[in-house]
Amino acid sequence: MKELIEPRIISAIRKLLTGRVNDLLGEMEHTVPLIEFTEFAGGGVVVPVINLASGERTEKERIIRLDAYLLTITFSFSDMPVSELHCYAYSGVVGRAFYDDPTLGGVVDRAVITVKKYIEPKKVNCGEGWELIVSVRLTVEAA
């Protein structure tokens, strides 16, 4: 039986974020918290939320038997003066990581960032922080 693709996609995304993205963050001029997937949620790390859903396929994708998935990666930052800077820093390094590895190590045929959405707090110093939502479209050869 062939292994399910969805867990492999999530695993590849986690590996990309904790590997290449953290490497790029470490090379930055400013100190930016690294990404971890643990229960710890202190100021020293960021724990993004990953959501995966099957997506609508184009007619061409149906013909050549490609499955499409929509993936969102959500980064939340506490309300601090550097939160906006962190938002843009993560956006840049995540974009670079996907550009460098568009197949996620061979797990997918193609991964393309479709939207980067920056959400600022509605009121400053009110407990809400900045958010970055990165939307990715993935295509995988159908079984």
Residue pairs with C-beta under 8 A, 6 or more apart in sequence:
2 143
5 67
5 107
5 140
6 52
6 69
8 107
9 52
9 69
9 71
9 104
9 107
9 108
9 138
9 140
10 50
10 52
11 107
12 104
12 105
12 107
12 108
13 50
13 71
13 73
13 104
14 37
14 50
15 105
16 97
16 98
16 101
16 104
16 105
17 35
17 37
17 48
17 73
17 94
17 97
18 34
18 35
18 36
18 37
20 97
20 100
20 101
21 35
21 90
21 93
21 94
21 97
22 34
22 35
24 93
24 96
24 97
25 32
25 33
25 34
25 35
25 89
25 90
25 93
26 34
28 89
28 93
30 82
30 85
30 89
32 86
32 89
32 90
33 43
33 44
33 45
33 46
33 86
34 44
34 45
34 46
35 45
35 46
35 47
35 48
36 45
36 46
36 47
37 47
38 45
38 47
40 47
41 47
43 78
46 75
46 76
46 77
46 86
46 90
48 73
48 74
48 75
49 73
49 74
49 76
50 71
50 72
50 73
50 74
51 71
51 72
51 74
52 69
52 70
52 71
53 69
53 70
53 71
54 67
54 68
54 69
54 70
55 68
55 69
55 70
55 137
55 138
56 68
57 66
57 67
57 68
58 68
61 67
61 68
61 139
65 141
65 142
66 109
66 139
66 140
66 141
66 142
67 139
67 140
67 141
67 142
68 137
68 138
68 139
68 140
69 108
69 137
69 138
69 139
69 140
70 135
70 136
70 137
70 138
71 111
71 135
71 136
71 137
71 138
72 133
72 134
72 135
72 136
73 94
73 133
73 134
73 136
74 131
74 132
74 133
74 134
75 87
75 90
75 131
75 132
75 133
75 134
76 129
76 130
76 131
77 83
77 86
77 87
77 129
77 130
77 131
77 132
78 129
79 121
79 124
79 125
79 126
79 127
79 128
79 129
79 130
80 129
83 129
83 130
84 120
84 130
86 130
87 118
87 130
87 131
87 132
88 118
90 132
91 116
91 118
91 132
91 134
94 113
94 134
95 113
95 116
98 111
98 112
98 113
98 136
102 110
102 111
102 112
103 109
103 110
103 111
104 111
104 138
107 140
108 138
108 139
108 140
109 139
109 140
109 141
110 138
110 139
111 136
111 137
111 138
112 136
112 137
112 138
113 134
113 135
113 136
114 135
114 136
114 137
115 133
115 134
115 135
116 132
116 133
116 134
116 135
117 131
117 132
117 133
117 134
117 135
118 130
118 131
118 132
119 130
119 131
119 132
119 133
120 130
121 128
121 129
121 130
122 128
